[in-house]
Amino acid sequence: MSSYAWIGLGNMGGPMTANLVSAGHMVKGFDLNEQACAAAAQGGVQIAGSIAEAMEGVEAVFTMLPKGQHVRAVYEGEAGIWAHATDQMLLIDSSTVDIETSRYIHEGSVQRGLNFVDAPVSGGISGAAAGTLAFMLGGEEKLMVRATGYIAPMSGRTIVAGAASMGIAAKICNNMMLFIDLMASAEGSQLAEKLGLDPKVFWEIASVSSGRSWAQQTWYPVPDVIDTAAANNNFEATFRTDLARKDVGLALDAGQSTGVRLPAATLAKDHFDELIAQGLGDRDCSLIVKNLLPDESVRGWDPEKAS
């Protein structure tokens, strides 16, 4: 049995910790959100009153937080991770953050004689619940070998991406591709329907043809086609629009710093910005289909039920 501290018990951290507990490990969790703590406790997580309490005596410390600023906040200061970590612990961040934050945590950990690996994930809430997430690791080779063992109960696949911050670099590029694929599914699904194609039949055609993608298979934005689509549930978030905007923004920032033009990612950003401007940042990112129709009459979307 291994012992974990887990900082961030939200939509991803909650089910990930439940899988650790189910595998027989001890997890002490901390989150500022009382509802998240209550849900994690039902999954067997021991809820701590502080980061320091969560870290006491553990082997691995995971963070799974929304943004880079949150990761920096829990690492820094007298109450933070760096202040209470030992050189026997392995610090692992599975958040999706900017490259600069990842490098900052790597460098700060090295300066303090601590062990850190960046290990973002792909697979979403469903993958977190099923224990089939793909982890992308960046850091020192010996530390990534250790990290793989702690990650195993939550993972369907763990891949070493390279040196420090290469895990998060891979995640940023992957998510950018995901949102570009989502635009294709959104446009294709709505055009097919307007042309009179049966939505289920067209989805089956795309599934065995060159239009197939993970977004098309999992997030297809038309109701009553696939079970995992947010369109079946008035676009309740499986991946929030504001978080999708954050992730594609990370890719655009990286493109600017490296001199790579990213016109398709810019279009995805514009889609998400349009929804956020309408107060829909908390809805599923596949609601970008609403931007495609002049009268916004998207099947599966009832704004009155969303208010």
N, C-alpha and C positions, 0 to 999 in steps of 0.2 A: 504494500500500500504506500502510495506517495501522498505528500501533503502539499496543498496549494493555497495560496492567497489569490483572490480574484477581485479585481477592482473594475466595476462596471457590469451590472447584472440586468441589462436591458434586453431588447429583442434577440440579440445574439448571445450575450453573456449568460442569460438565464438558461436557455436550453443546452448550451455548451457545458456549463457547470453540472447540470442534471446528468449529462452523460458521464462525467467524471465520477460523480457519486454512484451512479449505477454500476460503474466498473470497479467499485470498491475503494475509491480514494476519498480522502478527507479534504473538504473544501471550505475555507472560511472566506466569506464574501463581504464586500462593502459597496454601497451605492447610496447616493443622496436621496434617491427616490424610494419612498416607503413602499409603494405598490410593487416595485421591482424587487425589493428585499423580501416582501411577503411571498411573492410568487417563487422566488429562488428557495426560500425556506421550505416551501411545500415540496420542492425537488430534493431536499436533503442537505442544502447548503447551510452551514453555521453562519449566521449573520453577525458581523463584527460592528462595533460602534465607531471604529476609526481605521485608517490605513495601518497604523502601527499595530493595533490589535489583530487585524487580519493577517499581518505578516509574521507575527510571533511564532517562531519555531518551524516555519514552513521551508520546503525545498525549492518551490517554484512560485514566482509572482507574475500573474498574467494581468494585463490591462486590455480592456475592450471598450473603447470610448468613442464618442461621435466624431471629435475633431482633434487636430493637433494641439490646440490651445488647452484642451482638457487633459491630454496626455502630459503636456508640460506642467500643468498645475498639480497633478498628482505625483509627479516626480520631484518637484522642487519644494523648498521650504522645510521648516522644522517638523511639520506633520507629514511630509511626503515620503515617497518610496526610498529615495537616496538616503534620507536621514536614518532609515531603519533597516536598510539592507545590509547583509553580510556577504563576504566573498565566497560563502558556501552556497548562497542562493543563486538561482538562475532567473533573471528578469526577462520577460517575454512580452512584447507588445503586439497584439493582434488587431489593433485599430487600423483604419485607413486614414493615414495622415500625409502631410506634405513631406517632400524629401528633406527639407531643411530641419523639420522637427525630428525626423528619424535620425538624421546625422547628429543632431544636438544631443539626443538621448544616448546614442552610441558613444559619442566623444565624452560626455559627462560621466558615463558609467566607467569608461576606461580610466579617466582621470582619478576616479575614486577607488580603483582597484576592484570594480564590480563586473559581473558577467551579464551581457545583454545580447538578445537576438531579436531582430524584427521578424515577425511571422504573421503577416496579414492572411486573410482567408477569402475564399470564393465559394459560393454555394448558397448564400442567403439564409433566411430564417428556416426554410425547409431542410437545408443541408445541416444547419446547426442542430435541429431537432433530431434528425436521422443519424447524426454522427458521421456524415459523409463529406465534410468540408475538405476542400483542397487548401493546404497550407503552403505558403511560399516563404522560404527562409533566407535571411541575410545575416552574415556575421562570421565569426571565427569558426573554422571547421569543427574543432572539438566541442564547441558550445552548441553547434547545430546538431551534432550527434546526440548530445544530452537532451536537447529540446525535443527531438523526434520522439523520445520515450514518453515525455510528459504530454505530448500532443496526441499520441496514438489513439486514445479512447474517443477522440472527437473527430478523427480524420479518416477520410476515404483515401486520401493521397497526400503525401508530404514531399515537396520538391525543394531541393537546395538551389536557390536562384543565384547565389554568389556571395560576395563579400558584404560588408556592412551596408545596409539600406537597399540592397538589391532585391530583397523580398518586397518592400514597399514599391520599388520602381516597377516590378512585374505587376503588382496589383493595380497600380495607377494605369498602366498601359492596357491591362485586361479589362478594367471597368470602362475605360474609354471605348474599347471595341464593343462591349456589351451595349452601351447606350446608343452607339451608331447602329448596331443590329436592331435595337428596339425601334428606332425610327423607321427602318425598313419594314418591320412587322406592322407598325402602325399604319404606314402609308399603303402597304400591300393589302392589309385586311380591309381597309375602308374602300379602296378602289375596287377590290373584288366584289364587295357587297353591293356597291352602287352599280356595278356592271351586271348584277343579277346572279352571281355565283352563290351557291349554298355555302355558308361559312365553314361548316364542318368538312364538306367535300374539298373546298379549297385548301383548308389547313392540312388535310391528308395528302393532297397533291404536293404542297410545299414541303411536307415532311419527308417525302421521298425524292425531292428535286433540289435544285441548286439554291432555293430560297430558305432551306433549313438552317436554323441557328438555335442557340440555347434560348435566346429571348423568344423566338417563335415557338419553341417547344414548351416553354415554361410560363411565359408572361403574355401569351397571345391575347390582344386587347379586345376580344369579342366574347360576350357571355355564351355559356352553354356549349363551348367547344372543348376546352380542357379544364380539368378540375382545379388546377393551380392558378388560374387567371384571376387577378383582382377584379376583372370585369364582372365576375359572378357575384361580387359582393359590394357593388356600388363603388368600386375602386378604393376600398379600404386598403391601407398601405401594407404591402409585403416588402416594398422598398420605397421609402418616402421620397417625394419629389425634391424636397430641400436637401436631403442627403445625396441624392443623385446629382444635383447641381453642384454640391460641394466636391464630389468625386471628379466630375468632368472638369471642374475648375482647377483641380490639382493637375490634371493632364495638360490643360491649356497653359498653366504656369510653367510646367516642365518643358512644354514645347517652346515657350518664349525664351526660357533660359538656355535651351539647346539650339535654337534657331530652326526648329522643325515647324513647318506650317501644318495646321490641323483644322482645315475648313469644315470637315464633317463634325468634328467635336464641337466646333463653334455653333453649328446648327443645333446640335443637341442642347447646348447651353441655352440658346435662345428659346427653345421649346420649354425648358424647365423654368426659365425666367418668366415666361408668359403665364404659366400656371401659378407661380409664386406671387406675381403681381395681382392675381385674381384671388389671393388668399387661400390657394389650394396646395400650399407647400407640404401639408401633412397628408395629402392623398397619395395614392400610388403613382409612381413615375410613368406607368403605362397610360395614364390619363392624357398623355400628350395627343392621343387620338382626337381629343376635343378641339385641338388647335387646327385640325385639318378640314373641318366641315364649316361652311359659312354660317349655318344656323346652330352649330354646336349640338345637334341632335344625335348624340352618340348613344347607341344601344348599350345598356348596362349602367348608364350614368343618370342619376336623378338628383339634381342639385338640392331639391327641397328636402330629401331624406338625409342629405349630407350636412345640413345646417343644424 
